[in-house]
Structure formats: C-alpha cells, structure tokens
Amino acid sequence: MRLIRQWTFVLNLTRTWNYSNSLSKWETGCFRMEICAVVMYLGAAEVIRPPAPPDVSVCKGIMSCFSFLFLGVPRHYAKRPFSCWCHRCSRVRGRGLGSQSSGPDLLVSGCTRSNQTAWTEDQFTVTSSAGIRNREKRAADTVARELKRAKPGAWACIQAREVWSTEEEANMRPGHFWICKLGTVPGSMSCVEQKFDLQGSKCKWKEYKGTRYSHGDSALVVEVWLHRVADDTSGLTFQEWDPSAGTDDTSVPVAMLVNSSELRAADFPLAEVRPLHLDAVARAGRRTRGAAVRKLQGVGNSTFVLSVENDNDFRSRCE
C-alpha cells in the first residue's frame, strides 16, 4: 500500500484554454472543467511505518468488511460488510449515539440503504507475551484503584468469564460483565471477608468456598446479584436476582463471594426504576413509612438502569 497525500484546490481553466475554433465541441467541453484534486504517491521505501505495540492485534474482519467504526471505547470497534453514507449512518458515533443496541449489534434506525446491515461490535485481542503482561498490569492497577472504593452497600462491576444461562447469551458482547451489591462481613464494617497471603507458599493459589484465590487476592462478600432484563437488548437494564427462582434441592448454591481480581469498578450510580403502582403506594405512605413501602413483599424485584457512558467504560476495563 502507498501513502496518499492529497491537496485539494480549484483551478479555473476556462479563461486559459479556449480553443473553440480549432477543437471539436466534445474537446472544448473537456477543457472547460475545474481541477478538484491533485494526488501524489510515495514509494513504499519512503513510507515510515512505526512498529506495532505489543498490545495490538489483527483487526477481525479486515478482509470481509468494508466499514469500521471506532466506538470511543479502548480496544473496541464495530464493523459491517457494506458501507452506507446516508444521513442517519453518518451520525452514528457509538453505542447509544445514533444507534440502537441489539446484543452485539448496533442497529441504525432510518437507514436509507435497501439492504440494511447492522454494525457488529468486536475487540482487539492480545496474543504476544508482552501484550499479555501489559494487560495483566492494567487489570492489577484497576483492581488496586477500585478496591479502595469497595464498601458494603456499593455497586460493583465484576468481569464475567462465562455465562450463567442461555438467556444471558442475548446480551453477550465484548467486555461482558456482571453487577452486584457488596455485602457486609458479620461483626465488621467491611466487605472483605478474607485476604490471601501466599507469599513463600508452595501453592500458587488456594481454594476458599469454591473459588480460587492467588496471592494478594481478597474474597468480597456479595449481598445481591443483578441480572440483565431480557426485554432490553441494549443490556443496560438490570433486575435483582432471586436465588430461589428456577432451582431445586439438587442445584448447587450460587456463591455469594467474588474474587477481587475480577473487580473492574465500584461505588458507581444506578438509576432505580419503579413500577407506577409502587410509586403510588410510596406517595400514599410518604408521611408515615414512605421509604419502607419500597420493600413491600409481593411487589416484584427492583429494576435498575446503567448509563451508556459507564457501560462503555466498564467494558473497556474487561479485557
């Protein structure tokens, strides 16, 4: 490939070239035009190509897709097999910015292309050893920073390495994560149940209540897990998970502990969305027990909404 340098300028040649007496009508029309651009090519030897950093990988779909969109999320991008430059497609800036989410896809409402195609989100993967070390360092820095913000009652973002059920696959896309509310260790004001110091030990990890922990990791207590609502294809709406739903006596209890090594964010806001009938009950009991009626039995689980900005930020941290 050659690097193209382009300067755009306009030259009016109608006054300079005017040989209408000696040239044909077609030739005269060709001379009466404006030069819009001049393109100069550099040889391959003149093009300076900086070495690729170790945490950059091949762009997936580079040979099969014609359009690529960088979403403003580190290491994340979107691709589609065909290009479209209609008004709606030209205004797409990312997930929730000119597009509608549908799992890993970004749908452009109002696209004028007859065969509409959706943007599909993907991410760069790191394979070299140097890149993996850089990724591990970024994750360690994130954990150290967010662990200071972790406290009982705070929301926490946990990187997901797997899916809980097939229903969760509808919201699977790069940087998948879970959300939980941190609990309190009995007899303390902390959410850290145990810290693991394996320095000098022959074992590199230790199993504690069904979860593996390495040196420097901590076991964080979980009060409640949140599940994504299946009806919201954007994956921004969450609902409190009921541990007793869909289980029987043979089911393995879900761990209410999480390894701090998977912590990606803590103490961030979630907007609570309450049904209209619950709001009416709350207003009716405002003078007496208005705050308590939100937790009435039988009114359903609470629903929460995460902002698009936080969703993009959290996914960039889940590598």
Order of alpha helices (4+ residues) and beta strands (2+ residues): beta-alpha-beta-beta-beta-alpha-beta-beta-beta-alpha-beta-beta-beta-beta-beta-beta-beta-beta-beta-beta-alpha-beta-alpha
